[in-house]
Amino acid sequence: MKPAAILVIVCASLAAQPASVEGTVVNRTNGQPMSVAHVRLVLGESTDSPEAYGATSDKAGHFSFPQLKPGSYLTQVEEQSEFPPRVYLTPVGTLAYAARVDVGADDTFTLPKVVPGRYRVFLSWPNVFTKSTQLGTVQTEGEILDVRNGAGGAPLTVLVSGANGNISGTVHDSKGPVAGAGVALTSDGEVSRYCRFATAGADGTYKISDVPPGKYLLLAADDDYTGLLQTGTDLADYEGVIEHIQVHAGETTEKDLKWHPAGSQE
């Protein structure tokens, strides 16, 4: 049986440093975008390679991989129904898997041979985020698991939440609303490189739904600028065009944005 999902790569740069890929997952039968499809990139010639990256398509079928190591990759796409609930670990500051394990019917999982370090804990469930982790008796808010001193055999509990937030507003320039403007969102900080994209409607309004609570950078601009948010480029010189926002659980953050064409840094 042919898979229902097909992958459309709309932007790929795997020779530059750092490399990035983005695209859309669409239904093979009707050509419509597919949400909550899991896209996996595996570095090398074998799907068993330990260096792999994962992303989940949003409601528009869009996915993105910033900060990839240059090289040749194998691509896999799985529909939500094709893969079981999973827990993923990625080292802080990267998208590479350190571990990827299935969750059992009793909601338990085992993470074998985890090297000491700091990790993001995230899940394959759609529209949820890691609210906190508890290693033994130590509870930590957020998705970061700190095992730089090892785990000592302590049990790990992961608390998840579906109380995401939303962001909405209007993109404008000196003449008024900007139809079709691109809007890019990424996490603010070194912990992860979470990226989402939206396109303003005919009236200049945009909305990004199901965003985990946290601090983010937001920008309305052409591809020359929105690409900066994906690659992890030092953004200190672009503070004049980037908005800093805070997303709260279960709330909509209203933020109007000024359109920034190429060459503008204010």
C-alpha positions in Angstrom: 0.0 0.0 0.0 1.3 3.4 -0.9 1.7 5.9 2.0 -1.0 8.5 2.1 1.5 11.3 2.8 4.0 12.8 0.4 6.7 15.4 1.1 7.1 18.6 -0.7 10.4 20.4 0.0 10.1 24.1 -0.6 13.4 25.2 0.7 16.6 23.2 1.2 20.2 24.3 1.9 22.3 21.3 2.9 25.7 22.6 1.8 25.8 25.8 3.9 26.7 26.1 7.5 24.3 25.8 9.2 21.9 24.0 6.9 18.1 24.2 6.9 15.1 22.4 5.3 11.5 23.4 5.2 8.5 22.1 3.3 4.9 20.8 3.4 3.4 17.4 3.9 0.4 16.8 1.6 -2.1 13.9 1.2 -1.2 11.8 -1.8 -4.8 11.2 -2.8 -6.3 14.7 -2.6 -3.3 17.0 -2.5 -4.4 18.7 0.8 -1.9 19.6 3.5 -1.6 17.0 6.3 -1.2 18.1 9.9 0.5 16.1 12.7 2.6 14.1 10.3 6.0 13.1 11.6 8.9 14.0 9.3 12.2 12.3 10.0 15.6 13.2 8.4 18.4 10.6 8.9 22.0 11.6 8.1 23.7 9.0 5.9 22.7 6.1 3.8 20.9 4.0 6.5 17.7 4.6 8.4 19.5 3.0 11.4 21.9 5.9 11.6 22.0 7.3 15.2 22.0 10.9 13.9 18.4 11.7 13.0 16.2 14.8 13.3 12.4 15.0 13.7 9.7 17.5 13.2 5.8 17.4 13.2 3.8 19.2 10.5 1.4 22.0 11.7 -2.2 22.6 10.7 -1.0 23.9 7.3 1.2 20.8 6.8 4.3 22.9 7.2 7.5 21.6 8.8 11.0 23.0 9.3 14.5 21.8 10.2 16.9 24.6 11.2 20.5 24.1 12.2 21.1 20.8 10.3 24.6 19.4 9.8 25.5 19.6 6.1 25.3 16.2 4.3 23.0 13.7 2.6 19.8 12.7 4.3 17.2 10.0 4.0 13.6 11.2 4.5 10.7 9.4 6.2 7.2 10.6 6.7 4.7 8.9 9.1 1.1 9.7 9.6 0.0 10.1 13.2 -1.9 6.8 13.1 1.3 5.0 11.9 3.5 5.8 14.9 2.8 5.1 18.7 3.1 7.7 21.4 6.8 8.5 21.8 9.1 10.5 24.1 12.1 12.2 22.5 15.3 13.6 24.0 17.4 16.1 22.1 20.6 17.8 23.5 19.9 21.5 24.3 20.7 23.6 21.3 20.3 20.9 18.7 17.5 18.9 16.9 19.4 15.6 16.8 17.8 12.8 18.7 19.7 11.5 21.8 16.8 9.0 22.4 13.5 8.1 20.9 11.3 5.6 22.8 7.8 4.3 22.6 5.3 4.8 25.5 3.7 1.7 26.6 0.0 1.0 27.2 0.6 1.7 30.9 2.0 5.1 30.1 5.6 4.1 31.1 8.8 4.3 29.0 12.5 3.6 29.4 15.3 5.8 28.3 18.4 3.6 28.1 22.1 4.7 28.2 21.5 8.4 28.3 24.8 10.3 28.3 25.1 13.0 31.1 24.0 16.4 29.8 21.0 18.8 29.4 18.2 17.7 27.2 14.8 18.8 25.8 12.0 16.4 26.5 9.2 16.5 23.9 6.4 14.2 22.8 4.8 12.9 19.7 1.3 13.8 20.9 -0.3 16.6 18.8 -0.8 20.0 20.4 0.8 19.2 23.8 4.0 20.3 25.4 6.1 19.2 28.4 4.9 21.2 31.3 7.5 19.8 33.8 9.8 16.9 34.6 10.5 15.2 37.9 13.6 13.1 38.3 13.3 11.3 41.6 12.2 14.0 44.1 13.4 17.0 42.0 10.7 18.7 39.9 11.7 21.2 37.2 9.2 23.4 35.3 9.5 23.3 31.5 10.9 20.8 29.1 14.6 20.7 30.2 15.9 17.6 31.8 19.3 18.1 33.5 21.3 14.9 34.0 24.8 16.4 33.8 25.5 14.6 37.1 23.7 11.4 36.0 20.3 10.1 36.9 21.4 7.7 39.6 18.6 5.3 38.6 15.9 7.7 39.7 12.5 7.4 38.0 11.5 10.1 35.6 8.0 11.5 35.4 6.9 13.8 32.5 3.9 16.0 33.0 2.3 17.1 29.8 -0.3 19.9 29.1 -2.5 20.9 26.2 -3.0 24.5 27.4 -1.1 26.0 24.5 -1.4 29.7 23.6 -2.1 31.6 20.4 -0.6 34.7 18.7 -2.5 37.0 16.5 -2.4 40.5 15.1 -2.1 42.6 11.9 1.0 43.2 9.7 1.2 46.8 8.4 3.5 49.3 6.8 3.3 53.0 6.4 0.5 52.5 3.8 -1.7 50.2 5.9 -2.2 46.4 6.2 0.2 44.2 4.2 -1.7 41.3 2.5 0.3 38.0 2.2 3.1 39.1 4.5 5.2 36.3 6.0 5.4 36.0 9.7 8.0 33.9 11.5 8.2 32.8 15.1 11.0 31.2 17.0 12.0 30.5 20.6 13.9 33.2 22.4 17.0 31.6 24.0 19.5 28.9 23.6 17.3 26.1 24.8 15.7 25.1 21.5 15.0 26.4 18.0 11.3 26.1 17.8 10.1 27.6 14.5 6.6 28.4 13.1 5.4 30.4 10.1 2.2 32.1 9.1 1.0 34.2 6.1 -1.2 37.3 6.7 -4.6 37.3 5.0 -6.0 39.9 2.6 -6.7 42.2 5.5 -3.1 41.8 6.9 -4.2 39.7 9.9 -2.3 36.6 10.9 -2.7 33.9 13.6 -0.3 31.2 14.9 -2.2 28.6 17.0 -1.1 26.0 19.5 2.1 27.6 20.6 3.6 26.2 23.8 3.9 28.8 26.6 7.3 30.6 26.7 9.4 33.5 25.3 9.6 34.0 21.6 11.0 36.2 18.8 8.4 37.3 16.2 9.1 39.0 12.8 7.1 40.0 9.8 9.5 40.3 6.8 10.6 38.8 3.6 12.5 35.5 3.3 15.9 37.2 3.8 15.0 38.0 7.4 12.7 35.1 8.3 15.4 32.7 7.3 17.6 34.2 10.1 15.2 32.9 12.7 15.6 29.4 11.4 19.4 29.2 11.2 20.2 30.4 14.7 22.3 33.3 13.3 23.4 35.8 16.0 20.4 38.2 15.9 22.0 41.1 18.0 22.2 43.3 14.9 18.6 42.8 14.1 16.9 43.8 17.3 15.3 46.7 15.5 13.1 44.4 13.4 12.4 41.6 15.9 9.7 41.7 18.5 10.0 39.9 21.8 6.8 38.3 23.1 5.6 36.1 25.9 3.0 33.4 25.3 0.9 32.3 28.3 -1.0 29.0 28.7 -4.5 29.1 27.3 -4.3 32.7 26.3 -4.1 34.6 23.0 -1.3 37.2 22.7 -2.2 40.1 20.5 0.8 41.6 18.6 0.6 43.9 15.6 3.8 43.8 13.5 5.5 46.3 11.2 6.5 44.9 7.8 10.3 44.9 7.2 11.4 44.6 3.6 15.0 43.4 2.7 17.7 45.9 3.7 15.8 47.4 6.6 17.0 47.0 10.1 14.6 49.4 11.9 
